[in-house]
Amino acid sequence: MISDAREVHLSRNDRKVLEACCRSPVTLPRALKRAWIVLLAAAGRRTRSKEVGVQPRIVSLWRHRYADHGLEGLKDKSRPGKQPIYTKATDKRILKLLDKPPPEGFARWTGPLLAPPYHSALIPGTRSKQCESP
């Protein structure tokens, strides 16, 4: 048996934000569906998943997240993922090098020329002149 849906109460400000989100042409589809689910729930309508175009568990998820956390609950949570290989310092180093002319004998900068010697040795198929053994 399905339990009763969680009640959703909107403040005036939250309603304005969600309605503006629904009217905006640049709102992402996932954000639009979330706003629509909450607005329908606040209006006292039993939100049918087919009406919004999602599965029933998704309707329940967003009703609960809004009820527990308000508008913040409708934002995407951060997701785990691969950490960036290069840091801001690496970006700055590369941009600084690109401002200079390429080394003598080269018409333009290439990946191996920009990579530090220890990094180039680790990438298969690339070797910088500094890494070559005598």
C-alpha positions as CSV (number, residue, x, y, z in Angstrom):
1,M,0.0,0.0,0.0
2,I,1.3,3.5,-0.9
3,S,1.7,5.9,2.0
4,D,0.2,9.3,1.9
5,A,2.2,11.9,0.0
6,R,4.3,14.3,2.0
7,E,2.5,17.7,2.4
8,V,4.3,20.7,0.9
9,H,3.8,24.2,2.0
10,L,5.3,27.1,0.0
11,S,6.2,30.6,1.2
12,R,5.3,33.5,-1.1
13,N,8.9,33.9,-2.0
14,D,9.5,30.3,-2.8
15,R,6.3,30.3,-5.0
16,K,7.6,33.3,-6.9
17,V,11.0,31.7,-7.4
18,L,9.5,28.4,-8.6
19,E,6.9,30.1,-10.9
20,A,9.7,32.2,-12.4
21,C,11.7,29.1,-12.9
22,C,8.8,27.5,-14.8
23,R,8.4,30.6,-17.1
24,S,12.1,31.1,-17.8
25,P,13.2,29.8,-21.3
26,V,16.7,29.0,-20.0
27,T,15.6,26.7,-17.1
28,L,17.1,23.3,-17.4
29,P,14.5,20.5,-17.9
30,R,15.4,18.8,-14.7
31,A,15.0,22.0,-12.7
32,L,11.7,22.7,-14.5
33,K,10.4,19.2,-13.5
34,R,11.4,19.7,-9.9
35,A,9.7,23.1,-9.7
36,W,6.6,21.7,-11.4
37,I,6.4,18.8,-8.9
38,V,6.7,21.1,-5.9
39,L,4.1,23.7,-7.3
40,L,1.6,20.9,-8.0
41,A,2.1,19.4,-4.5
42,A,1.7,22.8,-2.9
43,A,-1.5,23.4,-4.8
44,G,-2.9,20.3,-3.1
45,R,-2.9,18.2,-6.3
46,R,-1.8,14.7,-6.2
47,T,1.1,14.8,-8.6
48,R,0.9,12.1,-11.2
49,S,4.3,11.1,-12.4
50,K,3.1,10.8,-16.0
51,E,1.9,14.4,-15.8
52,V,5.5,15.5,-15.1
53,G,7.2,12.8,-17.1
54,V,9.1,11.1,-14.4
55,Q,8.8,7.9,-12.3
56,P,6.7,8.0,-9.1
57,R,9.7,7.6,-6.9
58,I,11.2,10.8,-8.4
59,V,8.0,12.8,-7.5
60,S,8.3,11.5,-4.0
61,L,12.0,12.3,-3.8
62,W,11.6,16.0,-4.8
63,R,8.5,16.5,-2.5
64,H,10.5,15.2,0.4
65,R,13.7,17.1,-0.4
66,Y,11.7,20.4,-0.7
67,A,9.8,19.7,2.5
68,D,13.0,19.0,4.4
69,H,15.4,21.6,2.8
70,G,13.3,24.2,1.0
71,L,14.6,25.6,-2.3
72,E,18.2,24.4,-1.4
73,G,16.8,20.8,-1.5
74,L,15.9,21.2,-5.2
75,K,19.5,21.9,-6.2
76,D,21.8,19.1,-7.4
77,K,23.9,17.5,-4.8
78,S,27.6,17.4,-5.4
79,R,28.5,14.1,-7.0
80,P,31.7,12.1,-6.5
81,G,33.9,11.9,-9.6
82,K,37.4,11.9,-10.8
83,Q,39.4,14.7,-9.4
84,P,41.1,17.0,-11.9
85,I,44.6,16.0,-12.9
86,Y,45.8,19.5,-13.4
87,T,45.6,22.4,-10.9
88,K,45.2,26.1,-11.3
89,A,48.9,26.4,-10.9
90,T,49.4,24.1,-13.9
91,D,47.0,26.2,-16.0
92,K,49.0,29.3,-15.0
93,R,52.3,27.7,-15.8
94,I,51.1,26.6,-19.3
95,L,49.5,30.0,-20.1
96,K,52.8,31.7,-19.0
97,L,54.8,29.4,-21.4
98,L,52.3,30.0,-24.2
99,D,53.0,33.8,-24.0
100,K,56.7,33.1,-24.9
101,P,57.9,32.0,-28.3
102,P,58.4,28.2,-28.7
103,P,61.9,26.8,-28.2
104,E,64.4,27.1,-31.1
105,G,63.7,24.6,-33.8
106,F,60.0,24.5,-33.2
107,A,57.3,26.6,-35.1
108,R,54.7,26.2,-32.3
109,W,54.2,24.8,-28.9
110,T,53.2,21.1,-28.6
111,G,52.0,19.0,-25.6
112,P,55.3,17.4,-24.9
113,L,57.1,20.8,-25.0
114,L,54.7,22.2,-22.5
115,A,54.8,19.2,-20.2
116,P,57.4,19.1,-17.4
117,P,60.1,16.5,-17.9
118,Y,58.8,14.1,-15.2
119,H,55.3,14.1,-16.7
120,S,56.4,13.6,-20.4
121,A,58.3,10.4,-19.4
122,L,55.1,9.0,-18.0
123,I,53.0,9.5,-21.1
124,P,53.5,6.7,-23.6
125,G,54.7,7.8,-27.0
126,T,56.0,11.2,-25.8
127,R,59.5,12.1,-24.8
128,S,60.8,15.5,-24.1
129,K,64.4,16.3,-24.9
130,Q,65.2,16.7,-21.2
131,C,64.2,13.1,-20.5
132,E,66.4,11.5,-23.2
133,S,69.3,9.5,-21.9
134,P,72.7,10.3,-23.3
